[in-house]
């Protein structure tokens, strides 16, 4: 029989511990993405744009929540070859885009995403920013692109997507959730 420890809450619960100081548990695990979706904090943001020129921003996201936004990835399809830049930390006031409303992935929840979301053919008024990923798109088929390292967007920070060539239709879905640090 393993050694036992008493719960620190005073409720009298005990837990088994191995001789290597490992807690004995029987548990169910789930991904963070699934948990956030169950809680109504997972969203899809659809876009279907034809950037008017080279270097145009076509998707803008600014987090207004105290929780970090975690951008998991996106699906995309392009009308012909295009290069997409993924940036963080752009500054300025976006102009020229249309307000976009992310859709909650949990049909039983009605909470809206807390932030500013725009899509458009040429979102202007932005500068700076750091390119965190470059994607060369050649297929007209729908492709799912997963960031190898999820992109975290803290409160008041910005995530943007740019078309390098422009004048090419780009459509898809940005996949993100609000991360709850305290499980």
Rosetta blueprint (number, residue, H / E / L):
1 X L
2 X L
3 X E
4 X E
5 X E
6 X E
7 X L
8 X L
9 X L
10 X L
11 X L
12 X L
13 X L
14 X E
15 X E
16 X E
17 X E
18 X L
19 X L
20 X L
21 X L
22 X L
23 X E
24 X L
25 X L
26 X L
27 X L
28 X L
29 X L
30 X L
31 X L
32 X H
33 X H
34 X H
35 X H
36 X H
37 X H
38 X H
39 X L
40 X L
41 X L
42 X E
43 X E
44 X E
45 X E
46 X E
47 X E
48 X E
49 X E
50 X E
51 X L
52 X L
53 X L
54 X L
55 X L
56 X E
57 X E
58 X E
59 X E
60 X E
61 X E
62 X E
63 X E
64 X L
65 X L
66 X L
67 X L
68 X E
69 X E
70 X E
71 X E
72 X E
73 X E
74 X E
75 X E
76 X E
77 X E
78 X E
79 X L
80 X L
81 X L
82 X E
83 X E
84 X E
85 X E
86 X E
87 X E
88 X E
89 X E
90 X E
91 X E
92 X E
93 X E
94 X E
95 X E
96 X L
97 X L
98 X E
99 X E
100 X L
101 X L
102 X L
103 X E
104 X E
105 X L
106 X L
107 X L
108 X L
109 X L
110 X L
111 X L
112 X L
113 X L
114 X L
115 X E
116 X E
117 X E
118 X E
119 X E
120 X E
121 X E
122 X E
123 X E
124 X E
125 X E
126 X E
127 X E
128 X E
129 X E
130 X E
131 X E
132 X E
133 X E
134 X E
135 X E
136 X E
137 X E
138 X L
139 X L
140 X L
141 X L
142 X L
143 X E
144 X E
145 X E
146 X E
147 X E
148 X E
149 X E
150 X E
151 X E
152 X E
153 X E
154 X L
155 X L
156 X L
157 X L
158 X E
159 X E
160 X E
161 X E
162 X E
163 X E
164 X L
165 X L
166 X L
167 X L
168 X L
169 X E
170 X E
171 X E
172 X E
173 X E
174 X E
175 X E
176 X E
177 X E
178 X E
179 X E
180 X L
181 X L
182 X L
183 X L
